[in-house]
Amino acid sequence: MKDKVARAGLADRIHVESAALHTDEIGSDIHHGTREMLERFDIPFEPRAAHLAKAADYDRFDYIIGMDEYNRRDMMRLFKKDPQEKCTLLLDWPGWSRDVADPWYTGDFDVTFDDVDAGCTALLEHLKRTLH
């Protein structure tokens, strides 16, 4: 998403951040399979360390996006049932009511890339229409 925002010339207007909902990946860098996909499609990235989402993040962001129904459940708990309806799943944006394919279980990073790309493209198009 950061790459799509930058290519659209909107990096100064749209802030993208990633956070974990569980502690099992805290401090971890990008998975090697994800890194290979980013390199294949010439998408720049920097080393990172996962950090945990906090309840205060709800006030910091206009949109909070999860990858699957487990994320949605955890977001509802953390963000007190989402009173401002900020929480969605990524594939809600292109109108696909399903989870992003998780390569941790499938081993198929190509399908996951296609899912994430479609979701991010649809979300970015929405943001472009709503920016003032």
Buried (B, 14 or more C-beta within 10 A) or exposed (E): BBBBBBEBEBEEEBEBEEEBBEEEBEEEBBEEBBBEBBEEEEBEEEEEEBEEBEEEBBEEBEEBBBBBEEBBEBBEEBBEEBEEEBBBBBBBBBEBEEBBBBBEEEEEBEBBBEBBBBBBBBBBBEBEEEEE
